[in-house]
Amino acid sequence: MISEVNCDNPKLDDQEFVELYYEGTNPTSLDGYTLVFYNGNSDMAYRVIDLSGHHTDHRGFFIVGSSELTPRPAIFLPLNSIQNGPDAIALYGPNWAPVAEGGLVSGVGLLDAVVYTSRRSVDGADGLASVLTPGSVPYVEDETALEGDESIQRCWQSENLWSFYTGPPTPAWVNHCPPPTPAEVWINEVNLGGSDQSGHVELSVGMATGSFSLVLYDVTTDLISTSQAFIAKEPGIFAVPVKTTSLSGLQSAALALYKGPISDFPKDGPLSHKQPIDAFVYGDSAHMPSDNLTETLIPGRKPFILTESFLTAGLHVSRCGVAEWTRDPGLFVTRPRSPGKPNDCVWFQSCPLNMTSFTESGRIQPPIHSDVDFLLNEINTDSPGGAEDFIELWHPSGFRMSLDFIWLVLINGQTGKVYYELELNGSYTDDDGYFLIGSSKVGPDIRISTDTIQNGPDAIVLYRSKSPPSKEGQNIPKSGLLDAVVYRTRWSDEKMSELTEALTPGQLPLLEDISALPADETLSRCGAQRLNLSAFRVTSPTPRKQNNCPSKPTIPPPPEGLVINEWSKTSVVIANDSHADCAQEEFAVLLELLCNCGISSLRVKGVNVSCEAGRLYAQGSVLAVSDQQRERISEILSDNKLLCSAEQELQVHGAGSSVALQVWLVLVVPLLFTLGVLLTTSPCS
């Protein structure tokens, strides 16, 4: 694999190198392997190096680099040979006709690749990424990250997940992958051992203070076996004793760390549906925890599998993955104990996932621009019976995409605090760009318990971040924000100012109206604008499919000019040149054509529309979802010429996503009205 790349030195580029690493028996022959350097502007190879006749050293390393580099490279490169980006370096295996210099990028025979850009030139590598690392975003090497030189280094995250990080160069040596420090507290080491049925769990404490509870679950019953109190006062590594005598079986168990006193977790109590701060679940091939327990404690992750008998060897594992997320047993490996000290980890833990990928549909993925990123596409927070709640993510490319560094965060509208946080590293969308998180009944990619998603008032937020968004502190996270939906119930606070000001400023929360449809309903995206609540509609559920958005009928466009001919307390008369049908759906289309502000037929259900003598009459209530709609409609009205001198009076009735504008209108082309405002005038003569 490509383990390290240094493409940009502080002054003269005389310390450039590419480092390969092989985990197996070394030295190993590199006959038939080829290293290809690609230019991001042309997607063509600018240098091709045949590695035949060479081999790795006894530790598994192989260096191609500048002649001034120490240690001495196996293959020399002239000065300033490796371009700074946007570019790519790819490793191809034997039995492949290599790309010639000047040849177009190819994925045939590809073993590994790194596609990178610089901070000065972020764009330009998307074409290379679509072939070499489809679904993944190019890595940005920040030349200002360190005081001296820096390189792009592959570090082990969890299970067979690797990612690139920026660190000081380490040619022909283990990469610089320092363990992260917790924002609050996490499980650092687990030692439960064998015949004495006792042990301890090490907790690594960051900035957290207060009472915590370490809970041991019996996986045969999903009940609490025992709980132990821990009070955090200062940063450090602390051991908490654990007794396993009450477990019905030692071959499988679950540990969970919660914020709060142990009185909240009594012996034989049920599995808590509160999201733990961290959790570790283990078993052997014959004894595995229940789906309910894993979905609740470690959603989207697998239990740690014992390779030796617990009774003879016990369990001694250390957190060694550099990922900053928690609730993932894949971060742990079997290592010697290191009580009170940094864990005794080794750099290489497992083979990385193959960088190449394919789609079952066989479609060729086009270049995806770096600015195109994931959206919240459909949300069901309140299904009948609660068994079909789900959150659907979608990538606008419509292709299979990597979810590395994507986080789904649920925020409580009453407290403004994160109540659920889920990292999606290692996951991929389906071939159409969809990814589903939800209850088991909807067949999700990641299963969560049925009562995880609160009904509102709350927010569902999507982030791109290498660390947990909640690590920002007590405030609502904003760094790396991709998309957000703030929603409420009919009886909850309509404004939720803290959430809306932080995530969707100037907008009102959405209402998933459970009475809108005869069966279940969802909040579905019907527009491409991220962080814009006006893009959503209440529709029937369509998980993993195109949303059931109302279609816009084809009608003649409205006239370019709009003249209001008459205005009074009871009516507005406008010249009719559009010849629209007298139906709510066409009426909504006319409004949308004029304001382009997200008005749909669902918003004019309370309007009675009729035609008489070439005029369209509308009477009733129009619902709007945001202040933007109100402002846009008011702006449109104020720009139109009144043929009488009457003064318009605007009377605000209130702000709420379901507040309607009461109107009595006579019109023949689009007339616009808005949220929470009553339009009245003095009579015209």
C-alpha positions as CSV (number, residue, x, y, z in Angstrom):
1,M,0.0,0.0,0.0
2,I,1.0,3.7,-0.4
3,S,1.8,4.6,3.2
4,E,3.3,8.1,3.0
5,V,3.8,10.9,0.4
6,N,5.8,14.1,0.7
7,C,5.1,16.2,-2.4
8,D,5.9,19.7,-1.2
9,N,9.0,20.8,0.8
10,P,9.3,24.2,2.5
11,K,12.0,25.5,0.1
12,L,13.7,23.5,-2.6
13,D,11.8,20.3,-3.3
14,D,14.8,18.0,-2.5
15,Q,13.1,15.9,0.2
16,E,10.2,14.5,-1.8
17,F,9.3,10.8,-1.6
18,V,6.7,8.1,-1.9
19,E,6.8,5.3,0.7
20,L,5.2,1.9,0.0
21,Y,4.6,-0.6,2.8
22,Y,4.0,-4.4,2.8
23,E,2.7,-6.2,5.8
24,G,3.6,-9.8,4.9
25,T,6.9,-11.6,4.8
26,N,9.8,-9.2,3.9
27,P,11.8,-8.5,1.9
28,T,9.2,-9.1,-0.9
29,S,9.7,-8.7,-4.7
30,L,8.0,-5.8,-6.5
31,D,8.3,-7.4,-9.9
32,G,5.4,-6.3,-12.1
33,Y,4.3,-3.4,-9.9
34,T,4.1,0.1,-11.3
35,L,3.9,3.5,-9.7
36,V,2.1,6.2,-11.7
37,F,2.0,9.9,-11.1
38,Y,-1.0,11.8,-12.5
39,N,-1.6,15.5,-13.2
40,G,-4.9,16.7,-11.9
41,N,-5.3,19.3,-14.7
42,S,-5.2,16.9,-17.6
43,D,-5.9,13.6,-15.8
44,M,-2.8,12.2,-17.6
45,A,0.3,10.4,-16.3
46,Y,3.3,12.7,-16.1
47,R,5.7,10.0,-14.7
48,V,5.6,6.2,-14.7
49,I,8.0,4.1,-12.6
50,D,8.4,0.3,-13.2
51,L,9.3,-1.3,-9.8
52,S,10.4,-4.6,-11.3
53,G,13.8,-5.8,-10.0
54,H,13.3,-4.1,-6.6
55,H,12.0,-5.4,-3.3
56,T,11.0,-4.0,0.1
57,D,13.4,-3.9,3.0
58,H,13.3,-6.3,5.9
59,R,10.7,-4.2,7.7
60,G,8.4,-3.9,4.6
61,F,9.3,-0.4,3.4
62,F,10.2,0.8,-0.1
63,I,11.1,4.4,-0.9
64,V,11.1,6.3,-4.2
65,G,12.4,9.8,-3.6
66,S,14.9,12.6,-4.0
67,S,18.6,11.8,-3.9
68,E,19.2,14.1,-1.0
69,L,16.7,12.2,1.2
70,T,17.8,10.2,4.2
71,P,17.5,7.2,4.3
72,R,18.7,6.7,0.8
73,P,15.8,5.9,-1.6
74,A,15.8,2.7,-3.6
75,I,14.8,4.7,-6.7
76,F,16.0,8.3,-7.2
77,L,13.8,11.1,-8.4
78,P,15.1,14.4,-9.9
79,L,14.5,17.6,-7.9
80,N,11.0,18.9,-7.9
81,S,9.6,15.7,-9.5
82,I,6.4,15.1,-7.5
83,Q,3.8,17.8,-8.3
84,N,2.2,19.6,-5.4
85,G,-1.4,19.1,-6.4
86,P,-4.1,18.8,-7.5
87,D,-2.6,15.4,-8.5
88,A,-2.6,11.7,-7.7
89,I,-0.2,8.8,-7.2
90,A,-1.4,5.3,-8.0
91,L,0.1,1.8,-7.4
92,Y,-0.8,-0.9,-10.0
93,G,-0.3,-4.7,-9.6
94,P,1.3,-7.3,-11.9
95,N,-0.2,-8.7,-15.1
96,W,-1.3,-5.3,-16.3
97,A,-0.3,-3.2,-19.3
98,P,0.9,-0.1,-17.6
99,V,-0.2,3.4,-18.5
100,A,2.4,5.2,-20.6
101,E,3.5,8.7,-19.8
102,G,0.9,11.0,-21.2
103,G,-1.8,8.3,-21.0
104,L,-5.2,8.9,-19.4
105,V,-5.9,7.9,-15.9
106,S,-7.0,4.2,-15.5
107,G,-8.5,2.1,-12.8
108,V,-7.5,-1.2,-14.4
109,G,-5.1,-3.2,-12.2
110,L,-5.3,-0.5,-9.5
111,L,-4.2,-1.6,-6.0
112,D,-4.0,1.7,-4.1
113,A,-4.0,5.4,-4.7
114,V,-3.9,8.8,-3.0
115,V,-5.5,11.8,-4.7
116,Y,-4.5,15.0,-3.1
117,T,-4.8,18.8,-3.5
118,S,-3.1,21.7,-1.7
119,R,-4.6,24.4,0.4
120,R,-3.8,26.9,-2.4
121,S,-5.5,24.7,-5.1
122,V,-8.4,22.8,-3.5
123,D,-10.2,22.1,-6.8
124,G,-9.0,20.2,-9.8
125,A,-8.5,16.6,-8.6
126,D,-12.1,15.5,-8.9
127,G,-11.6,13.7,-12.3
128,L,-8.8,11.7,-10.9
129,A,-10.8,10.8,-7.8
130,S,-13.7,9.6,-9.8
131,V,-11.4,6.9,-11.3
132,L,-8.9,6.2,-8.6
133,T,-10.8,6.7,-5.4
134,P,-14.5,6.8,-6.5
135,G,-16.8,8.2,-3.9
136,S,-14.0,9.7,-1.8
137,V,-13.0,13.4,-1.5
138,P,-9.3,14.3,-2.4
139,Y,-7.0,14.8,0.6
140,V,-5.9,18.4,1.2
141,E,-2.3,18.7,2.2
142,D,-2.0,21.8,4.4
143,E,1.5,23.1,4.0
144,T,0.9,25.4,7.0
145,A,-0.2,22.6,9.4
146,L,3.3,22.2,10.9
147,E,6.2,24.6,11.4
148,G,8.6,22.7,9.3
149,D,8.0,20.1,6.6
150,E,5.0,17.8,6.6
151,S,3.8,14.7,4.7
152,I,0.6,12.8,3.9
153,Q,0.6,9.7,6.1
154,R,-1.8,6.7,6.2
155,C,-2.9,5.9,9.8
156,W,-5.1,3.1,11.1
157,Q,-8.5,4.2,12.3
158,S,-10.6,1.1,13.1
159,E,-11.0,-2.5,11.9
160,N,-9.7,-2.3,8.3
161,L,-10.3,1.5,7.9
162,W,-7.4,3.7,7.2
163,S,-7.2,7.4,6.5
164,F,-4.6,10.0,5.6
165,Y,-3.3,12.5,8.1
166,T,-0.7,15.3,8.0
167,G,2.4,14.7,10.1
168,P,6.2,15.2,10.2
169,P,7.9,13.1,7.5
170,T,9.0,9.6,8.5
171,P,10.6,8.0,5.4
172,A,11.2,4.2,5.9
173,W,9.8,4.4,9.4
174,V,6.5,3.9,11.1
175,N,4.1,6.8,10.4
176,H,3.5,9.5,12.9
177,C,0.0,8.6,14.1
178,P,-0.4,9.9,17.7
179,P,-3.4,8.7,19.6
180,P,-6.1,11.4,20.0
181,T,-7.2,12.8,23.3
182,P,-10.9,12.6,24.3
183,A,-13.1,15.6,24.4
184,E,-14.7,14.3,27.5
185,V,-14.0,10.7,28.5
186,W,-13.7,7.3,26.8
187,I,-12.8,3.7,27.4
188,N,-9.1,3.3,26.9
189,E,-8.3,-0.2,28.0
190,V,-10.3,-3.3,29.0
191,N,-8.8,-6.0,31.2
192,L,-11.2,-8.7,32.3
193,G,-9.5,-11.8,33.3
194,G,-9.8,-15.1,33.3
195,S,-10.4,-17.4,36.3
196,D,-10.8,-14.8,39.1
197,Q,-13.7,-13.1,37.3
198,S,-12.5,-9.6,38.0
199,G,-10.6,-6.9,36.3
200,H,-10.7,-3.2,35.5
201,V,-11.5,-0.8,32.8
202,E,-9.2,2.2,32.1
203,L,-10.9,5.5,31.3
204,S,-9.1,8.3,29.6
205,V,-10.4,11.7,30.7
206,G,-10.1,14.9,28.8
207,M,-11.9,18.0,29.9
208,A,-14.9,16.2,31.4
209,T,-15.9,16.6,35.0
210,G,-18.7,15.2,37.1
211,S,-20.3,11.8,37.8
212,F,-20.2,8.9,35.3
213,S,-21.4,5.3,35.5
214,L,-19.7,2.3,34.0
215,V,-22.3,-0.3,33.3
216,L,-21.8,-4.0,32.6
217,Y,-24.6,-5.7,30.7
218,D,-25.4,-9.4,30.6
219,V,-25.9,-10.1,26.9
220,T,-28.0,-13.2,27.5
221,T,-30.7,-11.0,29.1
222,D,-29.8,-7.5,28.0
223,L,-30.1,-6.5,31.7
224,I,-27.7,-4.6,33.9
225,S,-25.3,-7.0,35.7
226,T,-23.4,-4.3,37.7
227,S,-22.6,-0.6,37.6
228,Q,-19.6,1.3,39.0
229,A,-19.5,5.0,39.8
230,F,-16.7,7.2,38.5
231,I,-16.1,10.9,39.3
232,A,-14.0,12.8,36.8
233,K,-12.0,15.7,38.4
234,E,-9.0,16.2,36.1
235,P,-7.4,14.9,32.9
236,G,-5.6,11.6,33.0
237,I,-6.0,7.8,32.9
238,F,-7.9,6.2,35.6
239,A,-8.8,2.5,36.4
240,V,-12.3,1.5,37.4
241,P,-12.7,-2.0,39.0
242,V,-15.2,-4.4,37.4
243,K,-16.7,-7.6,38.8
244,T,-18.0,-10.2,36.3
245,T,-19.2,-12.7,38.9
246,S,-22.9,-12.0,38.2
247,L,-22.7,-12.6,34.5
248,S,-24.5,-15.7,33.3
249,G,-21.7,-16.2,30.7
250,L,-18.2,-14.7,30.4
251,Q,-17.7,-15.4,26.7
252,S,-19.8,-12.3,25.8
253,A,-20.6,-9.1,27.6
254,A,-21.1,-5.3,27.0
255,L,-19.6,-2.3,28.8
256,A,-21.2,1.2,28.5
257,L,-20.1,4.5,29.9
258,Y,-22.9,7.0,30.7
259,K,-23.0,10.5,32.1
260,G,-24.9,10.4,35.4
261,P,-25.1,8.6,38.8
262,I,-25.2,4.8,39.2
263,S,-28.7,5.2,40.8
264,D,-29.9,5.6,37.2
265,F,-28.5,2.1,36.4
266,P,-29.7,-0.4,39.1
267,K,-28.8,-4.0,39.0
268,D,-31.1,-6.1,36.8
269,G,-32.4,-2.9,35.2
270,P,-33.2,-2.8,31.5
271,L,-31.0,-1.8,28.7
272,S,-30.8,2.0,28.8
273,H,-31.9,3.8,25.6
274,K,-29.8,6.8,26.5
275,Q,-26.9,7.0,24.2
276,P,-23.7,6.1,26.0
277,I,-20.6,8.2,25.9
278,D,-18.6,5.1,25.0
279,A,-19.3,1.4,24.8
280,F,-17.4,-1.9,24.2
281,V,-19.1,-5.1,23.3
282,Y,-17.4,-8.5,22.9
283,G,-18.2,-12.1,22.2
284,D,-16.8,-15.2,20.6
285,S,-17.8,-17.2,17.6
286,A,-20.4,-19.2,19.6
287,H,-21.7,-16.4,21.9
288,M,-22.8,-13.1,20.3
289,P,-24.8,-10.3,21.8
290,S,-28.3,-9.5,20.7
291,D,-29.1,-7.2,17.8
292,N,-31.0,-5.0,20.2
293,L,-27.9,-4.5,22.4
294,T,-25.5,-3.8,19.5
295,E,-27.9,-1.4,17.8
296,T,-28.3,0.6,21.0
297,L,-24.7,0.6,22.3
298,I,-22.6,0.4,19.1
299,P,-24.8,1.3,16.1
300,G,-23.2,0.5,12.8
301,R,-20.3,-1.3,14.4
302,K,-19.4,-5.0,15.2
303,P,-18.6,-6.6,18.5
304,F,-15.0,-7.4,19.3
305,I,-14.4,-11.1,18.6
306,L,-12.3,-13.1,21.1
307,T,-9.8,-15.4,19.4
308,E,-8.9,-17.3,22.6
309,S,-11.0,-18.7,25.4
310,F,-12.0,-16.1,27.9
311,L,-11.6,-18.5,30.8
312,T,-8.0,-19.3,30.0
313,A,-6.7,-16.0,28.5
314,G,-9.2,-13.4,29.7
315,L,-9.7,-10.2,27.7
316,H,-6.9,-7.6,27.5
317,V,-7.5,-5.0,24.8
318,S,-6.3,-1.5,24.2
319,R,-7.6,1.4,22.2
320,C,-5.2,1.9,19.4
321,G,-7.1,3.4,16.4
322,V,-6.5,7.1,15.8
323,A,-10.1,7.8,15.1
324,E,-11.7,10.3,17.4
325,W,-15.1,8.6,17.6
326,T,-16.4,6.3,20.3
327,R,-18.7,3.3,20.7
328,D,-16.6,1.2,18.3
329,P,-14.9,-2.0,19.4
330,G,-13.0,-2.0,16.1
331,L,-10.7,0.7,17.7
332,F,-9.3,-1.9,20.1
333,V,-6.7,-4.6,19.6
334,T,-5.2,-7.3,21.9
335,R,-2.1,-5.8,23.4
336,P,-0.1,-6.1,26.6
337,R,-1.4,-4.2,29.6
338,S,-0.1,-0.7,30.3
339,P,-1.7,0.4,33.5
340,G,-1.7,4.2,33.9
341,K,0.4,4.7,30.8
342,P,-0.1,5.3,27.1
343,N,-1.3,2.2,25.4
344,D,1.3,-0.2,23.9
345,C,0.1,0.1,20.3
346,V,1.8,-0.8,17.0
347,W,1.4,1.2,13.8
348,F,0.1,-1.4,11.5
349,Q,-3.0,-3.3,12.7
350,S,-4.8,-4.6,9.6
351,C,-4.9,-4.4,5.8
352,P,-6.8,-1.4,4.6
353,L,-9.9,-1.6,2.5
354,N,-9.2,-1.9,-1.2
355,M,-9.1,1.6,-2.5
356,T,-10.8,0.4,-5.8
357,S,-14.5,0.2,-5.9
358,F,-17.2,-0.6,-8.4
359,T,-20.9,-0.3,-8.9
360,E,-23.2,-3.2,-9.6
361,S,-25.0,-1.1,-12.2
362,G,-21.8,-0.7,-14.2
363,R,-22.3,3.0,-14.7
364,I,-19.2,5.1,-15.1
365,Q,-19.0,7.7,-12.4
366,P,-18.5,11.2,-13.7
367,P,-16.2,13.7,-11.9
368,I,-17.8,14.9,-8.7
369,H,-17.0,18.4,-7.7
370,S,-15.7,18.8,-4.2
371,D,-18.5,21.4,-3.5
372,V,-21.1,18.7,-4.0
373,D,-21.7,17.0,-0.7
374,F,-24.3,15.0,1.2
375,L,-27.8,16.2,1.9
376,L,-30.6,15.2,4.4
377,N,-33.1,13.9,1.9
378,E,-36.0,12.3,3.8
379,I,-36.9,12.2,7.4
380,N,-39.6,10.2,9.2
381,T,-39.6,11.1,12.9
382,D,-43.1,10.1,13.9
383,S,-44.3,6.9,12.2
384,P,-47.5,5.1,13.4
385,G,-46.2,2.7,16.1
386,G,-42.7,4.1,15.9
387,A,-41.3,1.1,14.0
388,E,-40.6,2.9,10.7
389,D,-38.6,5.9,11.7
390,F,-35.7,6.7,9.4
391,I,-33.3,9.3,8.2
392,E,-32.2,9.1,4.5
393,L,-29.0,10.7,3.3
394,W,-28.4,11.3,-0.4
395,H,-25.5,12.5,-2.5
396,P,-26.6,14.7,-5.4
397,S,-24.2,12.9,-7.8
398,G,-26.6,9.9,-7.7
399,F,-23.6,7.5,-7.5
400,R,-22.0,5.3,-4.9
401,M,-20.1,7.6,-2.5
402,S,-17.9,7.2,0.6
403,L,-19.3,8.5,3.9
404,D,-15.9,8.9,5.5
405,F,-15.9,11.8,7.9
406,I,-19.7,12.2,7.7
407,W,-21.5,12.6,11.0
408,L,-25.2,12.5,11.8
409,V,-26.1,14.5,14.9
410,L,-29.4,14.7,16.6
411,I,-30.0,17.8,18.8
412,N,-32.6,18.3,21.5
413,G,-34.7,21.4,20.9
414,Q,-35.5,22.0,24.5
415,T,-31.9,21.9,25.7
416,G,-29.9,22.7,22.6
417,K,-27.6,19.8,23.4
418,V,-26.6,16.7,21.3
419,Y,-28.5,13.7,22.3
420,Y,-27.3,11.3,19.6
421,E,-24.2,11.3,17.5
422,L,-23.2,8.8,14.8
423,E,-20.1,8.6,12.7
424,L,-20.4,6.9,9.3
425,N,-16.7,6.2,8.4
426,G,-16.3,3.1,6.3
427,S,-19.8,3.2,5.0
428,Y,-20.9,3.7,1.4
429,T,-24.1,4.8,-0.2
430,D,-25.9,2.5,-2.6
431,D,-25.4,2.9,-6.4
432,D,-27.9,5.7,-6.5
433,G,-26.4,7.8,-3.7
434,Y,-28.8,6.8,-0.9
435,F,-27.9,5.8,2.6
436,L,-30.5,4.9,5.2
437,I,-30.3,5.0,9.0
438,G,-33.4,3.8,10.9
439,S,-35.4,1.1,12.5
440,S,-35.0,-2.5,11.4
441,K,-38.4,-2.5,9.7
442,V,-37.2,-0.2,6.9
443,G,-34.1,-2.3,6.1
444,P,-31.6,0.4,6.8
445,D,-27.8,0.4,6.2
446,I,-27.4,1.2,10.0
447,R,-30.0,0.1,12.4
448,I,-30.9,2.1,15.4
449,S,-33.5,1.4,18.1
450,T,-37.1,2.5,17.3
451,D,-37.2,5.3,19.9
452,T,-33.9,6.9,19.0
453,I,-35.3,9.8,16.8
454,Q,-37.3,12.2,18.9
455,N,-40.5,13.6,17.5
456,G,-39.6,17.3,18.1
457,P,-39.0,20.0,18.7
458,D,-35.5,19.0,17.6
459,A,-32.9,19.1,14.8
460,I,-31.3,16.6,12.6
461,V,-27.9,17.8,11.4
462,L,-25.2,16.5,9.0
463,Y,-21.5,17.4,9.3
464,R,-18.2,16.6,7.6
465,S,-15.6,16.4,10.3
466,K,-12.6,14.3,11.3
467,S,-13.6,14.6,15.0
468,P,-17.0,14.4,16.7
469,P,-19.0,17.7,16.1
470,S,-20.0,17.6,19.8
471,K,-16.3,18.1,20.6
472,E,-16.8,21.8,19.9
473,G,-18.2,22.2,23.4
474,Q,-21.6,23.1,24.9
475,N,-22.8,25.2,22.0
476,I,-24.6,23.8,18.9
477,P,-21.8,22.7,16.6
478,K,-21.3,24.8,13.4
479,S,-17.9,23.7,12.1
480,G,-18.3,21.4,9.1
481,L,-22.0,21.9,8.8
482,L,-23.5,20.4,5.6
483,D,-27.2,20.3,6.1
484,A,-29.8,20.6,8.9
485,V,-33.5,20.1,9.4
486,V,-35.2,21.8,12.4
487,Y,-38.6,20.4,13.0
488,R,-41.4,20.5,15.6
489,T,-44.7,18.9,16.5
490,R,-48.0,20.7,16.3
491,W,-48.1,21.4,20.0
492,S,-44.4,22.4,20.5
493,D,-42.7,25.8,20.4
494,E,-42.9,27.3,16.9
495,K,-39.7,29.3,17.0
496,M,-37.0,27.2,18.8
497,S,-34.8,30.3,18.5
498,E,-31.6,28.6,19.7
499,L,-31.6,25.9,17.1
500,T,-32.9,28.0,14.2
501,E,-30.4,30.8,14.8
502,A,-27.5,28.4,14.9
503,L,-28.5,26.1,12.0
504,T,-31.2,27.7,9.8
505,P,-31.2,31.4,10.7
506,G,-34.3,33.4,9.7
507,Q,-36.4,30.2,9.1
508,L,-39.2,28.6,11.0
509,P,-39.0,24.9,12.0
510,L,-40.8,22.3,9.8
511,L,-43.9,20.6,10.9
512,E,-44.4,16.9,10.1
513,D,-48.1,17.0,10.2
514,I,-49.3,13.5,11.2
515,S,-52.8,14.4,9.9
516,A,-51.6,15.5,6.4
517,L,-52.0,12.1,4.8
518,P,-54.2,9.0,5.6
519,A,-51.2,6.8,6.2
520,D,-47.6,7.6,7.3
521,E,-45.8,10.7,6.1
522,T,-42.3,12.1,5.9
523,L,-40.5,15.4,5.5
524,S,-39.1,15.0,1.9
525,R,-36.6,17.1,0.1
526,C,-38.0,18.6,-3.1
527,G,-35.4,21.2,-3.8
528,A,-31.6,21.1,-4.0
529,Q,-30.8,24.1,-1.6
530,R,-29.0,22.9,1.5
531,L,-29.9,24.4,4.8
532,N,-33.1,25.7,3.3
533,L,-36.2,24.4,5.0
534,S,-38.4,25.6,2.1
535,A,-37.0,22.8,0.1
536,F,-39.0,20.2,2.1
537,R,-42.5,19.0,1.6
538,V,-44.8,16.6,3.6
539,T,-45.1,13.4,1.4
540,S,-45.6,9.7,1.7
541,P,-42.4,7.7,2.6
542,T,-40.1,6.6,-0.2
543,P,-36.9,5.2,1.5
544,R,-34.1,4.5,-1.1
545,K,-36.2,5.9,-3.9
546,Q,-36.9,9.3,-5.5
547,N,-39.0,11.4,-3.2
548,N,-42.7,11.7,-3.8
549,C,-42.6,15.4,-4.6
550,P,-45.6,17.1,-6.2
551,S,-45.1,17.5,-9.9
552,K,-45.5,20.9,-11.6
553,P,-47.8,20.7,-14.6
554,T,-46.7,22.3,-17.9
555,I,-48.6,25.6,-18.4
556,P,-48.0,28.7,-20.4
557,P,-45.7,31.1,-18.6
558,P,-47.2,34.1,-16.9
559,P,-46.9,37.6,-18.5
560,E,-43.6,39.3,-17.9
561,G,-45.3,42.4,-16.5
562,L,-47.8,42.3,-13.6
563,V,-50.2,45.2,-13.1
564,I,-52.7,45.3,-10.2
565,N,-55.7,47.1,-11.6
566,E,-57.9,47.3,-8.6
567,W,-57.3,46.9,-4.8
568,S,-59.8,47.0,-2.0
569,K,-60.6,45.4,1.3
570,T,-62.3,42.5,-0.4
571,S,-60.7,41.9,-3.7
572,V,-57.7,42.3,-6.0
573,V,-58.3,42.2,-9.7
574,I,-55.4,41.6,-12.1
575,A,-55.3,41.3,-15.9
576,N,-55.6,37.7,-17.0
577,D,-53.2,36.6,-19.8
578,S,-52.1,33.2,-18.4
579,H,-55.3,31.2,-19.0
580,A,-54.5,29.0,-16.0
581,D,-56.9,26.2,-15.1
582,C,-59.0,26.8,-12.0
583,A,-57.4,24.2,-9.7
584,Q,-55.4,24.4,-6.6
585,E,-52.3,22.7,-8.1
586,E,-52.2,25.1,-11.1
587,F,-52.9,28.0,-8.7
588,A,-49.8,27.0,-6.7
589,V,-47.7,26.7,-9.8
590,L,-48.6,30.3,-10.8
591,L,-47.5,31.5,-7.4
592,E,-44.3,29.6,-7.6
593,L,-43.5,30.8,-11.1
594,L,-43.7,34.4,-9.9
595,C,-41.9,34.2,-6.5
596,N,-39.7,31.0,-6.9
597,C,-40.0,30.6,-3.1
598,G,-41.1,27.0,-2.6
599,I,-44.9,27.3,-2.8
600,S,-46.5,24.0,-3.6
601,S,-50.1,22.6,-3.9
602,L,-49.8,21.4,-0.3
603,R,-49.6,25.0,0.9
604,V,-52.9,26.1,-0.9
605,K,-55.1,23.3,0.3
606,G,-57.2,25.8,2.2
607,V,-57.8,28.0,-0.9
608,N,-61.0,27.7,-2.9
609,V,-60.3,28.5,-6.6
610,S,-62.9,29.2,-9.2
611,C,-63.1,30.9,-12.7
612,E,-65.7,33.3,-13.8
613,A,-65.7,35.6,-16.8
614,G,-62.1,35.1,-17.6
615,R,-61.0,35.8,-14.0
616,L,-59.6,33.5,-11.4
617,Y,-61.0,33.9,-7.9
618,A,-59.2,32.6,-4.8
619,Q,-60.4,32.7,-1.3
620,G,-58.9,31.0,1.8
621,S,-55.7,30.4,3.6
622,V,-52.2,29.9,2.3
623,L,-49.6,28.2,4.5
624,A,-45.9,29.1,4.3
625,V,-42.9,27.5,6.0
626,S,-40.4,30.3,6.5
627,D,-39.8,34.0,6.8
628,Q,-38.0,33.9,3.4
629,Q,-41.3,33.1,1.7
630,R,-43.0,36.0,3.5
631,E,-40.3,38.4,2.6
632,R,-40.1,37.2,-1.0
633,I,-43.9,37.6,-1.5
634,S,-44.0,41.0,0.2
635,E,-41.2,42.1,-2.1
636,I,-43.0,41.0,-5.2
637,L,-46.2,42.8,-4.1
638,S,-44.4,46.0,-3.3
639,D,-42.7,46.0,-6.7
640,N,-46.1,45.9,-8.6
641,K,-47.8,49.1,-9.7
642,L,-51.1,49.9,-8.0
643,L,-53.6,51.9,-10.1
644,C,-55.2,53.5,-7.0
645,S,-53.7,55.6,-4.4
646,A,-54.8,53.5,-1.4
647,E,-52.2,52.8,1.2
648,Q,-51.4,49.2,1.9
649,E,-51.5,48.2,5.5
650,L,-49.7,45.1,6.8
651,Q,-50.9,43.6,10.0
652,V,-48.7,40.9,11.5
653,H,-50.6,38.1,13.2
654,G,-47.7,36.0,14.4
655,A,-44.9,33.7,13.2
656,G,-45.3,30.0,13.0
657,S,-44.8,27.3,10.4
658,S,-48.5,26.6,10.3
659,V,-49.8,30.2,10.6
660,A,-51.9,31.1,7.6
661,L,-52.5,34.3,5.7
662,Q,-56.2,34.8,5.4
663,V,-57.0,36.2,1.9
664,W,-59.9,37.2,-0.2
665,L,-58.5,37.6,-3.7
666,V,-59.8,38.1,-7.2
667,L,-57.0,37.5,-9.7
668,V,-56.1,36.1,-13.1
669,V,-52.4,35.8,-12.9
670,P,-50.2,34.8,-10.0
671,L,-51.0,36.7,-6.9
672,L,-48.7,36.2,-3.9
673,F,-49.4,36.4,-0.2
674,T,-47.4,35.3,2.7
675,L,-47.0,33.8,6.2
676,G,-48.7,35.4,9.2
677,V,-49.7,38.6,7.4
678,L,-53.1,40.0,6.7
679,L,-53.3,42.4,3.7
680,T,-55.9,45.1,4.1
681,T,-56.3,48.4,2.4
682,S,-58.5,51.4,2.3
683,P,-61.1,51.3,-0.4
684,C,-60.1,52.7,-3.8
685,S,-62.4,55.0,-5.7
